[in-house]
Every structure is written in C-alpha cells, then in structure tokens.
Amino acid sequence: MKEHVIKEILFKEWKMFINVQNKGGKALCQKDHKTFTIMRSSQFESLSINILESYFHDLAVAERQNRNLMTEKYARMMESTAPLEYEEIKNLLVDIDSFSQKYIEKIIPIFLKWEKEFRSEYPYLSSVSRPVLSSEDYLFSTSFETYLKAELSTYSSNTLLLYYNFIKKNAENNINLSRQIQSNIVAKYGFNSLQEANDLIKKKTKK
C-alpha cells in the first residue's frame, strides 16, 4: 500500500516538476527522471502512510485548482535566494495560514538538529550536499533550511499536523530522519551503508 501511494505521488510530482517554468528554459534536473525518483522516493519512504495519503490528496487538490506545487515550492525559495525577483511574484502565491505557519516553524528546528548531527557523523558524504542554513543561501545555492521551508509551505494544514506529530515522535525516540533519508539514498546508489559512501568520498577527496 505504501509503495503504491509513493508511486502515485511521484507520478503527480514529476508532471508538475517538468512543467516548472525557468527563465533560461528547462533545467538539466528536469530531464533527469532517475535522480528525481531516487531523491523523492528516499524521502517519502521515511514517512508514515497517513502523511503520504494526506500529501497525495494535497497534490490532487492542487491539480484540480490548476496549481503547480513544484512551481510554488521553487518560487518560495526565491524569498531567500533571489529576494528582488521574489518581490515581483510573491503576490501570485497562496497565503500560508497561521495554523500551517505555526507547524512549519515547529518542524524546521527538529530537522535542522537532525541534519547537523548527520553531517557531523558523515562529513565527507555531507560535503556533496546543500549548505545547511538559509544564511548560506545565494542565487545559485539553496540551503537545506530554505528548501525544507519552501516544501513545507506547499503542504496542507492537515499534512503539516500529521508530519509534525510524526517527526516529534521520532525525535522523542532518538530516530534521526535525516540519517534515514540519506541511508535510503545511498542504498539506491548501490552502497551498503552510509559509512561506506562516506569512506569512498573521503578516499576520492584525499587523492
């Protein structure tokens, strides 16, 4: 059941993703279905079925409203990476209600803590990732924090509530979802463990 829901989510997301309009035409990542599938499925596999079903509903509602959630996500990133351009388009975005904003602000610190712990544990593997904090953003580099905030901003209030309760429970049980997501990613690239991937990058770095 979970695998089926993820497959349906990926189908809807990919349709939206390839239709995101960029100033310079389609980006290379919009032609890379394999990487898109690996990265997004690795994230979704770490979540509970009720979150996935709620997010699938969000995507279906957005389709009916002719909204592209991928476009909205990348537009919201511009608030930090390209603030002048963001000012020109922000009025086109759906307002985030106070309930949703509250949960976005609760979720981000938990994930930042997890991400910093993961990067401390696997520094070489992390060296190929985004910077962590929004303070490190610039036009051609979007941080983990900014990406996460923008993604959460496309979720419905129901999805955010389910998401927050899920990650809060994981945090209380000392389960680091950043580590779990990265484990999923490296496994899809053929590694047996995070440590194996980290060691390979370390070896290449020191050549």
C-alpha positions as CSV (number, residue, x, y, z in Angstrom):
1,M,0.0,0.0,0.0
2,K,2.7,2.5,1.0
3,E,4.7,1.7,-2.1
4,H,1.7,2.3,-4.3
5,V,1.0,5.7,-2.7
6,I,4.6,6.7,-3.2
7,K,4.4,5.7,-6.8
8,E,1.3,7.8,-7.3
9,I,2.9,10.8,-5.6
10,L,6.0,10.6,-7.7
11,F,3.8,10.4,-10.9
12,K,2.0,13.6,-9.9
13,E,5.1,15.4,-8.7
14,W,7.1,14.6,-11.8
15,K,4.3,16.0,-14.1
16,M,4.4,19.2,-12.0
17,F,8.2,19.3,-11.9
18,I,8.8,19.1,-15.6
19,N,6.3,21.9,-16.1
20,V,8.1,24.4,-13.8
21,Q,9.0,27.4,-16.0
22,N,12.5,28.8,-15.7
23,K,13.8,32.0,-17.2
24,G,16.5,30.2,-19.2
25,G,14.3,27.2,-20.3
26,K,14.2,23.8,-18.7
27,A,16.9,23.0,-16.2
28,L,19.0,19.8,-16.5
29,C,17.4,18.3,-13.4
30,Q,14.0,18.5,-15.2
31,K,15.3,15.9,-17.7
32,D,16.7,13.6,-15.0
33,H,13.8,11.4,-14.0
34,K,16.1,8.8,-12.4
35,T,17.7,11.2,-9.9
36,F,14.3,12.8,-9.2
37,T,12.8,9.5,-8.4
38,I,15.7,8.4,-6.1
39,M,15.7,11.6,-4.1
40,R,12.0,12.0,-3.7
41,S,11.2,8.3,-3.0
42,S,14.0,8.2,-0.4
43,Q,12.3,11.0,1.4
44,F,8.8,9.5,1.1
45,E,9.9,6.0,2.2
46,S,10.9,7.5,5.6
47,L,7.3,8.8,6.2
48,S,4.2,7.1,7.5
49,I,1.3,6.1,5.3
50,N,-1.1,8.6,6.7
51,I,1.3,11.5,5.8
52,L,1.7,10.2,2.3
53,E,-2.0,9.8,1.8
54,S,-2.6,13.3,3.0
55,Y,0.1,14.7,0.7
56,F,-1.3,12.8,-2.2
57,H,-4.6,14.4,-1.5
58,D,-2.8,17.8,-1.5
59,L,-1.4,17.1,-4.9
60,A,-4.8,16.0,-6.3
61,V,-6.5,19.1,-4.9
62,A,-3.7,21.3,-6.4
63,E,-4.2,19.7,-9.8
64,R,-8.0,20.4,-9.7
65,Q,-7.2,24.0,-8.9
66,N,-4.6,24.3,-11.7
67,R,-1.8,24.9,-9.1
68,N,1.7,23.5,-9.6
69,L,3.1,22.8,-6.2
70,M,6.6,22.4,-7.6
71,T,6.5,25.8,-9.1
72,E,5.2,27.2,-5.8
73,K,8.0,25.5,-3.9
74,Y,10.8,26.9,-6.1
75,A,9.2,30.3,-6.1
76,R,9.2,30.4,-2.3
77,M,12.9,29.5,-2.2
78,M,13.5,32.8,-4.0
79,E,12.5,34.7,-0.9
80,S,15.9,33.9,0.4
81,T,18.0,33.2,-2.8
82,A,16.6,36.0,-5.1
83,P,14.7,38.4,-2.9
84,L,14.2,41.1,-5.6
85,E,12.7,38.6,-8.1
86,Y,10.6,37.2,-5.3
87,E,9.0,40.5,-4.6
88,E,7.7,40.5,-8.2
89,I,6.0,37.1,-7.9
90,K,5.0,36.7,-4.2
91,N,1.5,38.1,-4.8
92,L,0.9,35.0,-7.1
93,L,1.4,32.6,-4.2
94,V,-1.3,31.2,-1.9
95,D,-1.1,32.8,1.6
96,I,0.0,30.4,4.3
97,D,-2.5,30.4,7.2
98,S,-1.4,30.9,10.8
99,F,-2.0,27.2,11.7
100,S,0.2,26.0,9.0
101,Q,2.9,28.6,9.7
102,K,3.0,27.5,13.3
103,Y,3.7,23.9,12.4
104,I,6.3,24.9,9.8
105,E,8.1,26.8,12.5
106,K,7.9,23.8,14.8
107,I,9.2,21.3,12.2
108,I,12.2,23.2,10.9
109,P,14.3,23.2,14.1
110,I,13.9,19.5,14.6
111,F,15.1,18.7,11.1
112,L,18.0,21.2,11.4
113,K,19.2,19.4,14.5
114,W,19.0,16.1,12.7
115,E,20.8,17.4,9.7
116,K,23.6,18.9,11.7
117,E,24.0,15.6,13.6
118,F,24.1,13.7,10.4
119,R,26.7,16.0,8.8
120,S,28.9,15.8,11.9
121,E,28.8,12.0,11.7
122,Y,29.4,11.7,7.9
123,P,31.3,14.9,6.9
124,Y,32.6,13.6,3.6
125,L,29.3,12.4,2.4
126,S,27.7,15.7,3.5
127,S,30.3,17.7,1.5
128,V,28.3,17.0,-1.7
129,S,25.0,18.2,-0.1
130,R,23.4,21.6,0.1
131,P,24.6,24.0,2.8
132,V,22.5,23.7,6.0
133,L,21.3,27.2,6.9
134,S,19.4,29.9,5.0
135,S,22.1,32.4,6.0
136,E,24.3,30.5,3.5
137,D,21.9,31.0,0.5
138,Y,22.9,32.8,-2.6
139,L,21.5,33.0,-6.1
140,F,22.8,29.6,-7.3
141,S,22.8,27.8,-4.0
142,T,19.8,26.9,-1.9
143,S,20.3,25.6,1.6
144,F,18.6,22.7,3.3
145,E,16.7,25.0,5.6
146,T,15.3,27.1,2.7
147,Y,14.4,24.1,0.7
148,L,12.6,22.5,3.6
149,K,10.7,25.6,4.5
150,A,9.6,26.0,0.9
151,E,8.5,22.4,0.6
152,L,6.6,22.5,3.9
153,S,4.8,25.7,2.6
154,T,3.2,23.6,-0.1
155,Y,1.6,21.1,2.3
156,S,-1.9,21.5,3.6
157,S,-2.6,22.2,7.3
158,N,-3.6,18.5,7.7
159,T,-0.4,17.2,6.2
160,L,1.7,19.5,8.3
161,L,-0.1,18.4,11.5
162,L,0.5,14.7,10.7
163,Y,4.1,15.5,9.7
164,Y,4.8,17.3,12.9
165,N,3.4,14.6,15.1
166,F,5.4,12.0,13.2
167,I,8.7,13.7,13.4
168,K,8.1,14.8,17.1
169,K,7.6,11.1,17.9
170,N,10.8,10.1,16.0
171,A,12.7,12.8,17.9
172,E,11.5,11.6,21.2
173,N,12.6,8.1,20.2
174,N,16.1,9.4,19.1
175,I,15.4,8.4,15.5
176,N,17.1,10.8,13.1
177,L,15.1,11.1,9.8
178,S,17.9,12.9,8.0
179,R,20.0,9.9,8.6
180,Q,17.2,7.6,7.5
181,I,16.6,9.5,4.3
182,Q,20.3,9.6,3.4
183,S,20.5,5.8,4.1
184,N,17.7,5.3,1.6
185,I,19.6,7.4,-1.0
186,V,22.9,5.7,-0.7
187,A,21.3,2.3,-0.8
188,K,19.6,3.2,-4.2
189,Y,23.1,4.2,-5.5
190,G,24.4,0.7,-4.5
191,F,26.2,1.4,-1.2
192,N,25.8,-1.0,1.7
193,S,25.9,1.8,4.3
194,L,26.3,5.5,4.9
195,Q,29.8,4.8,6.2
196,E,30.8,3.0,3.0
197,A,29.6,6.0,1.0
198,N,31.4,8.4,3.3
199,D,34.6,6.5,3.1
200,L,34.6,6.4,-0.7
201,I,34.1,10.1,-0.9
202,K,36.8,10.6,1.7
203,K,39.2,8.4,-0.4
204,K,38.4,10.4,-3.6
205,T,38.8,13.7,-1.8
206,K,42.3,12.8,-0.5
207,K,43.7,11.7,-3.9
